[in-house]
Amino acid sequence: MRKSKAVSALSLVAGSALLLTACGGGGDSGNSDKNGSSNDVKQMAVGKAESGDLFKLAEAPAWDGTITVGIDDGYSAYNNQLPDTNTSYNNYISTAILSGTLKLDGNNKVLLNNDVFDSWTVTSKDPQVITYKIKPNVKWSDGAAYDCKDLYLAWLSQSGKAMGPDGKAAFNAVSTNGYSLIDKAVCKDNLTFETTYSAPYLDYKGIFNAPAIMPAHILEAKTGIADITKLEPTGDAAQLKKAGEFWNTAWKGFKADIMPSSGPYKITSFDANQKSVVLEKNPLWIGAKGGPAKIVVRTMEDTKAMATALQNGEIDVAASTQPDATAAGTMKSLASQGVTYGSAPQLTYEHLDLNYKRMFSDKDLRKAFFESVNRKEVVDKLLKPVQSDAEPLNSINFFQGEPGYTDLYSSKAGLGAEAAAKTLTDAGWTKGADGIFAKNGVRASFKIAHNQNARRTQTVEIIISQAKAAGIEVKDETDANFLKGGRLAAGDYDVALFGWSAQPFKAEQRTIYICPDKGGNQNYQSLCDPKIDESFNRAIKATDEQTKVKDYQEADKAIADQYATLPLFATPSMWAWKGIDRVYMQSYDGVLWNAGEWAQKK
């Protein structure tokens, strides 16, 4: 699960793509869709050399040039699998510099990364055994072999089974989904990795993706561990602690000597103050050698400024996961400058999380707050100029258009000020002289915390007015470091406004909503309900899709009945570019997912 986009971004069987491609339909010019995208953009969602269920970067002409890309927030860590690093923005860089088993195209189709892997095969169903075959001669950019030990370290570090001398987890992994079900992981040889599961896991293709696979040879060299594959989760606790301490702390920021690349690009510099990185071609990349020689990725938190930078020629690609009506208008207006605009729904949902450790332990207050929030007003004012058919999202586990999607929130949210006031009154809350309800000396007053983001500020402004009419006082709390400074993960908020960004694997939702002491590593709001846990646990072990969907629906309903998380909308991306033949903003991996096959537009 990945915290998004300055959103927290983060993740949602296996192999089934969500139906969230760019929308077709009439535009205002006959050659654009209802989001204002060029109709040609939809065709760019597929890799140039993609074939069946296999992805390879296509050969492209040599391009001795520099492309500058603007994104909403910046890179901060090489290891993106830690609670304090796990963001979409790190993932947007990882997709170009690290290789795993999985590639997602712009249609969210699940593909094998055939540049690096020959196969991922179910070699037994009972017990479930998955065997991975790595291609010969794959190397890290420092010349070391990319081999089975790298996958073994990915399992060891994220299985949740490796314990230090104190009996606590040696590796501080943000999630153990999938990995924890692997009872046995074995390197049959340098290029063959075999995993045996304790229970069926249909979403197995979602693990061992690019950000999960760190260079085992670096960890061995820095810790003195001779062979990581000989270190079992129940093995030498002191050695596990040493490995965990390095994995947990060393791969943050950028240090060239310990952060090699296994992808088509490598990081050559990182400006921590500007949160920008420079990527250059990895000469030892096994796949196609095309794409621009250098890519500069700049952080531009102001989406309007990003659009203006594109207009002024300061950047070549504007890639925003934070839709903004003014910025979208600017980008759409630049067609005469050779700019192409695109927008599409993402596997990301914006939402409000209510903290059970503070005043929202009171379910009646949670219920009243939901009733006071009119999400349609938020969507109409802030999203429709970017995506004309946008509407409130009424599920946590499913997006609109997916099998299993059921409206669970229209009957709970936006019922109006009178309904919210009645809920509070019936529960013993009394409206004070200031117009705000209180109970037992506690006023119905709280803050909505979020990162520095204009659309989120506008969202809170709308909610403040709606809640005030119901006798609830809401305040805005903007913190630029809210998502990556540890506050979110520590549960240091009343209400958190952010987003989860997803791969198309719903098993990854489990760690957000099950009880924190039952594996809910990303359950920062301290929600705990046995019905939610039981439904998710059945779903991830289901052996057929129909049963799995039913179990996820039950988990979805249990979350809604708690009034714990209020989904706002599926967040559309918007991007625009010039000077490149085709760019598509992949929902989970951003625009660089196929940068190695970008060609210069003549």
N, C-alpha and C positions, 0 to 999 in steps of 0.2 A: 504494500500500500504506500502510496507516495503522496506526501503533502504537496499540494500544488502550489502553484502559480502564485506565489505570494498569496496565493491562496494557500491554504495548506493545500497542495494539490494532493492525490493519493488514489484506491484501485479497485477495481472491482475484482458442452460446456466447452471445456477446453476446445479450442479450435473453432468456436462459433463466433462470428463477427457480429458486433452490434450494428443495428441498422441506423447509423448516424453519419451518413455521407452528406456531402453538400446538397442542399435542397435544390430540386429542379423547379421549373415553373416559370411563369411570366415575369419579366422585369419591365422596366420602363423604356427599354430601348430595343427589345427584341433579341439582344445578344447577351443578356445577363439574367441571373436567376433572381429569386425573390429576396435574397440577401444582398443583392448588388454585385455578386461575383460574376466574372466572365463565365459563360457556359464552358469555355475551354478548361477552366480550373478543375472541374469534376474529373476530367480525363487524366489529370496529373496526380491523382490519388494512388495510382498504380506505378510501381517501379518499372523502369524501362526494360529491364531484363527479367522481371518477375514471371515465373512460369508455374502454374498449378499451385502447389503449396510450398514452393521454394523461392527464396529471395537471394539474388546476387546483385551486386552493383554492376551496372552496365558500363562497358567501355565508353569513354568520352574523350574528346580531343584534349591534348595537353593545354593547360590554361595557366600561364605564368602571370596571374593577376591576384589582386586582393579584393575580397568581398567583405563589406561591413554589415553586420546584422544587429539590429536593435531588439532587445527583449525586455520584459517588464522588471525583472529582478536578476540578481547575479549569481554566478558560481561561487561556492564557498568551500566545497570539499570533494575530494576524489572518491572517498568512500561515502556513498549516499545511503547506506543501509543502517545508519545510526539515528536515534531519536532526535538529535539536535542538528542533523545535517539533511534529513530526508525531505527534499523539496523537488518539485518539478524542474526548477531552474538548474539544479545540478544535473538532473537527468537529461536536460536538453543539451548539455555538453557531453555527458557520458555516452550518449547515443553515437557520437562521432569518434570517441577515443577508446571505447571499450567494446568488446564483443562477447555475446552470449549465444545461447541456442536460439533465441526468439527474435524475429523481426515482425513488426506490425506495419502494414502499409496504411495509406491515408483512409482506406475503407475499414480500418481496424481488423483486417484479415490476419489471422495467425499464420505465420510462415516460419519455416526453418531457415536459419541463417546459413545458407549453403556456401557462402564464402569460407566459413570456418568449420562447419559441421557437415558430415555426410548423412547422418540420420539420428533420429530419436525414436526408438522402437519399443513398443510394448512386447517384451519377450516372454512374459507370463502374466496371466490375469488373476491367478489365485496361488500364491500371493501376487499382488501387482509388482512387476519388475519392469523398470524402464532402463534401456541400455542406450548410451550416447556414444557415437563414433565421431571423433575429431579428425579433421583432415590432416594428412602428413604435412610437415614443414611449416606449420603456423607458428609465428614467432611474436614475442613482445618487441617493442621498438628498441629495447636494449640488447636484443639478440638472443635472449633466453627463450626456450621452448614454451609455447602455450600448450599445456597438456593436461592430463587427467588430474594432476595434483591441484590445479587451479579450481576445478569443479569440486574436488574433495574439500578444499578449504571453504568454498562457498557453503557446502552442506554443514561442515563442522561449526562454522561461525554462526549459522542461522537456524540450527536444529533445536536450540534451546536445551540440548542434552549435555553440553560440556560444562562441567562445574569446576570452580577453583577450590583451593584449600578451605575456604570459608563456607563451602556448600552452596554458594550463589553462582549464577550464570557467569561464565568467564567472558563471554562475548555479549556486548550490549546491543544486540540486534533489534532493529525497530519492529520486526515481525518475524515470526517463525512459521507462518502459514505454509503448508505443504512440506517444508523441510522437516518439521517435527514428526510427520508421519513416516518418514524414512527411517526404518530400523537399522538398515545396513547399507553402507556405501563402500564400494570396492573399486579400486583401479585394477582391472583385469590385465591391462598393459598400459603403456604411456598414452595411448589414444582411445582407450575403451573404458568407460565409466559406467558402472552398474549400480542401480539403486533399488532396494527392496522395501516395500511399504508395509506398514502394519494394518492398513485398511485401504480400500479403494480411494483413489483421488483423481477424479476426472479432469481437474484443472492442472495436471502435471506440467503442461507446456508453459505455464505462467511463471515457473521458477527457473533458476539458472539463466535468467535473462542478463543483459549486459552489465547493469550496475552491481549485480550480485557477485560477479567474478573478479576478485582481486588477484594480483600477482603473488602466487604462493612462494615463488623463489625469492622475492624481496623479503617477505616475512621470515622465511627460513634464515636468510643471511643476517638479518637484523636481530634475530632472537637466539641464534645458535641452535635452532631446532634442525636436526640433520635431514629429516624426511617427514613432512607434515602428514603424509598418508599413513605413517606408523603411529600417529597420535590419535587414539580413539577417544570418544567423549567420556568414557569411563576410565581413561588412562591416567597418566601422571598429572595430578592436579596442579603441581607447581609449573609444569610445562604448559598446561592449558592456560593457566593464569598469565604466563609470559606471552603466549600467543595472543590471548585476548587483550592484554594491555596495549600491545602494538596495534592490533586491528581496531581497537576502540579509539585510539588517540593519534596515531602517526599519519594517517591518510586524510588530513584536513588541509585546507589551503592548497598550495602547490609547491612541491619540492621535486625538481626534475629527476634527481637520482633515485627516488623511490616511487615515482609515479609514471611508469612507462605506459605506452599505448598498445592495445591489441586491435585497434580499429584503423580506419583509413586516415585519420588525423591524429596528431599528438599535440598536447599543450606545450607551448614554448615559453609563454610568460603569463603572469597573472598579476593584475594590479588590485590589491585588496581594498584600497581606498575607493577606486572607481568601480570595483567589482566587475572588471572586464578581463577577458582572456584572449590570447592570440593562439590560433590553431594553425599548424602547418602540416603538410603531407607527411605521413609516416612512411619512410622509404622501405620498411620491411613489411608493410601491409601485403597480405597474400593475394588480395583481390585486385580488381580493376584500379588503374592508377589515375583516373580522371578527376575532375573537379578542380576548383580554383586552388592555386598554390598556397594561399593564405586566407584564413577567415578570422576576422576580428569580431568578437561578440561583445557588444556594449550594453550596459545596463541603462535603461531609460524608464524610470518609474512613472513619469508623466506621459501617458499615452498620446496626449495631444502634441507634446513636444516631439515624440517619436514620429508622428505623422508629418510634422513640420520639418524634421530632419530629413525625412525621405524626400519631401518636396524640394528642399534646398540642396540635395545631393550629398548630404553628410553621411548617409547610410544607403545601402543598396536594397536591404530587406528590412521591413518593419514587421515584427512577429509578436502579436499581443494576445495573451490569454485573458485580458481584462477589457472586454468590449466597452467602447466609449462612442457615443453618438457623434460628437464633434469630430473626433479623430477619424471615424469611419467616413464621414462626409468629406473630409480633406483627402483621404486616400482615394476615394471614388472619383474625385474631381481631377485626378492627375493622369487620366488616360492619355491626354494629349502629350504628356511628357514621356510616354512609353511605359507607364506604370500599370500593372495588372493587380486587381484587388480580389481577394478571396475571403469568404466567411463560411464557417460550417460549425454545427454543434460538436462539442467535445464530449469525451467520457469524463466530464467534470461536473460536479454539482455544487452550487453555492448554497450555504445553509447556516442556520443559527444553532449552536450547541449550548444547552443550558446546564450550568454546573451544579451537580447534586450536592456538592460539599458546601455550598453557600445557601442563599435563601431559596434556591430552586429545589431544595429537598421537599418543599411544599408543592404537592401536585396541583392543588387548586390554583396556585400562582402561575404554575407552568401553563395550565389550561387557559387561564384568563389572558395570559400574554399571547398565546397562540390566537385566541379569538380576536384580539385587538389588532393583529397584523394583517393588513390587506395586501397580499403578495401581488395581486393583479396590478395594483397601482405602481408598485416597484417595477414590475416587468414592462408595463405600458410606457412608463416614463424613461426607463434607463436601457431597456434591451431592444425594443421594437425598431428603433432606428437602425440597429445593427442587423437584427434578424426579425423580419416582419411577422413571422408566424410564431414567435416566442410566446410561451405561456408558462404559468407556474408549474413546477415539478411536484407531483403528488405521490412520490414513492422515494424510499431511500435505496432499495436494492435494485430497482429497475428504472430504465430510462423510457420516455415515451416511445412507442412503436415496438418495444420488445415484447415477446411472449412473456406473460407473467405480470406485466404492468397493470396495476389496479390503483384507482384514485382513493387514497387513504386519508387525504388531508383537507379536501374541500369542505368536508363536514366538521373539521376541527379548527381551521384557521380562517380569518377574515369574516367572522360572524358579526363583527361590529362592536362599537363601544358599549352599547346597552347590554349585550350578551356577556361581555367580559366583566362589566360592573356587577351584573347579577351573580355571576359565578363567585366573585370575591365576597359580595354581601352574604350570599347563602353559606359561605364558608367561615363567616365570622369576622371578615375584614370590615373596617369602618372608614368611611371617607372623612378626612380631616378638613380643617378650615382652608388649607392650601389646595384642596381638591384632589389630594393623593390619598389612596387607601393605606391603612396601617393595621397591624395586628400584633398584640403583645409587645408594643413598643417598637416594632420594626415596620418602617415605611416600605411601600412597594416601589422602591427606587433602586436602580441598578445601572451598570454601564455595559455597553456593547463594545468589546475590544476587537480591534482589527489592525492590520498593517496599514502603511501609508498608501492609500489607493483612493483615487477620486470617486470612483463608482461606489465603493463601500461607504465612503463618507456620505454620499448622496442617499444611499440606501438607509443609513441610520437616521438621517434627517427626516426622511419620509416616515420611518417607524416612530420616531420621537413624537411627531404630530398625532399619529394614529393612537399611540398608547396614552398620550396625555388626555385625549377625549374619553378614555376609559378609566381615568383616575390612576394611571401608572406613569411613574416618572422614569424616563430613559435618558441616559447621557451618553455622549460619544466619547470613546477612549481610543485615540489613534496612537499607535506605537509602531514606529518603523521596523522594529526588531521583534514584533510580537510573534511571528511565525518561526524565526530562526534564532531567537535569543534565549529560548528555553522556557518562556512563559507559557506558551500553549501546552507543551508537553508536561509542564509542572501543574497544569490545571489552575493557573493564576489568572482567573477571570470570572466575571459573573456570567456573561454571555459572550461566546466567541463567534465572530463572523468570518468565515473562510470557506474554502472549497476542498473537496477531495477529488484527486485526479486518478483515473482508473486505467488499468489494463482490462481487456474484456474477459476477466476471470473473477467471478463473484466470490470465490473463496477468500479473496483478499479483504473483503468487507468484515470478515469475522473479527479481526483483532481490534476493530474500531468500536464494536458494540457489545461484545461479551464482557463478563465481569472482569475487572482488572486483575484479580488474583487467579483467574482461570485462563489466562493467556491474552487478555485484552491489552496488549502492549500500547496500542494507540487510542485506548479509551480514556481520553483526557478529562472527560466530564464526570467520570465515576458512576456512570449508569451501571446497574446490576439487576438483571431480571432472569431467573432460571428459564423462563419461556423462550427468551431470546437465545440464551446459550444452547438450549436443547435443540432448537430449530436449526441454528447454524451448524451445530455438530452433526446433526443428521444430514444436512445438505451437503457438507463437504465430503461425507463418506458414502453418498448415494452412488448407486451403480448404474442408474439410467437417468436421462435428462428430464423426463416427466416428473419423477419423484423429486429430483433436485429442485426443479422450479417450484413445486408445491412447498417444499421445506423452506426455500428462500422467501416465498410469499408469507409463510407463517411467521418467519423472523421479522419480515417487513411490518406485518400487522402488529406484532408485539412491541416493536419500537414505536410505532405510531400511537399505540394505546398508552404508552408511557408519557406522551407529550414531552419527549426528551430532546428531539432534534427536529427543527422545522426546515424542510427543504424549500429553497426559494425558486431556483430554476437550474436547468442544464445550461452551462455557460458556453456561449458561442465564442469561437476564436475569430480573430480577424487578422489578415496579413496582406501585405502588398509588396511588390518588388519590381525592379527593373534591371536590365542587363543580363539576365539569366533566362535560359530557355523555359524552365518549368520549376515551380516551387509549390510545395503543398505542405501545409502545417498539420503534421500528424497529431492526433488528439493527445497522445501520451508522451511522445518523444520530440515534439516540436518540429521545426523546419529542417534541422540538420540530419534527419534520419536517412536521407539519400543524397547528402551534399557531395559525396564522392562521384556522383554521376551528373552533377550540374554542368551545363555547357554554356559557353558565352553566347549570348544572343546578339547576332550580327545586325 
